[in-house]
Amino acid sequence: MVAKAEARYIRVAPLKARQVINLIRGKRLDEALAILANLQKRSSVPVRKLLESALSNAQQQTREITPRQLVVADIQADQGPMMKRFRAGTMGRAMPILKRTTHFKVVLQQGRRVL
């Protein structure tokens, strides 16, 4: 059984989000949620919500499934559109600021832990 979830346009830089998702890729869902609950990174909050959404999707398909039976088979953080802003720089110049967004995708599978 496969359960998927997706979150788009999340205001976190993709490089910083990848640091978090690399910690949980291949782990059981209950272990991944425990790691995210104790992690002091801003991107851990939307990733935790995404995993809970995927768990809810899995429970819609099969009522008796538990987080211990599911594994984070695949999780991705792709770059979304950037918001472009400008800030005053030296000598009257305008310096660009790129506010990055991220698209998350997760796939949960029933089975054993992936190494």
HELIX and SHEET records of a PDB file:
HELIX    1   1 PRO A   14  ILE A   24  1                                  11    
HELIX    2   2 LEU A   29  ALA A   37  1                                   9    
HELIX    3   3 SER A   44  GLN A   61  1                                  18    
HELIX    4   4 PRO A   67  GLN A   69  5                                   3    
HELIX    5   5 THR A   90  GLY A   92  5                                   3    
SHEET    1   A 3 VAL A   2  ILE A  10  0                                        
SHEET    2   A 3 THR A 102  GLN A 110 -1                                        
SHEET    3   A 3 LEU A  70  GLN A  79 -1                                        
SHEET    1   B 2 MET A  83  ALA A  88  0                                        
SHEET    2   B 2 ALA A  94  LYS A  99 -1                                        
END                                                                             
